[in-house]
Amino acid sequence: MQTLNDVSVLIHPGLNGAGANHWQTQWEQAFPDFVRVQQADWDRPVYDVLAAT
């Protein structure tokens, strides 16, 4: 069985991103090795940025 150390975890917020109390943000804070997809404007995400992550 794999552990979290054996995999890469990508956090991909949806429209409007994930606020401070959102479960994705909580996971990102709890697990520093998780990587969050970043966007300049989550109301208008840019596909190329998402695809490059």
N, C-alpha and C positions, 0 to 999 in steps of 0.2 A: 504494500500500500504506500502511496506517495504521501509526503507531508508538504506543508506550505513552503518548506525550504527546497523542495524538488521542482517547483513550478514557478512560473512568472504570472502574476495577477495584474490584469489591466482593468482599472476602474474607468468605466465609460458613462459619465452622466448623460442624461437625456436632455430634452428641451429645458431651457432655463438653468441648466447645471444642477448641482446638488448643494443646497444650503448647509449651514453649520450643523443643523440637527438631523440632516438626512443620513440614512444608514450608510451610504457610500462614503460620505465625509468621515463618519465615525470609524469605518473600517480603515480608511486611509491614515487616520491618526493612530489607530491601534496597531497597524502593521506598516511600519515605515518602508518596507521593501515593495509594497504595492505601488504601482505607477498609475497616475491619473491622467487621462487625456485632457489636454488644455485647449480652450478656445478663447478667442478675444471676446466673442459675443455669443453666448449660448442660445440667444433668440434667433440667431442667423449663423448656424455652424457652417464651416467650410469643409467640404468633403476631403480635399487634399490634405488638410491638417489631420483629420481623423485617419486617413489611409496611411499617413507617414508614421503614425505612432506604433 
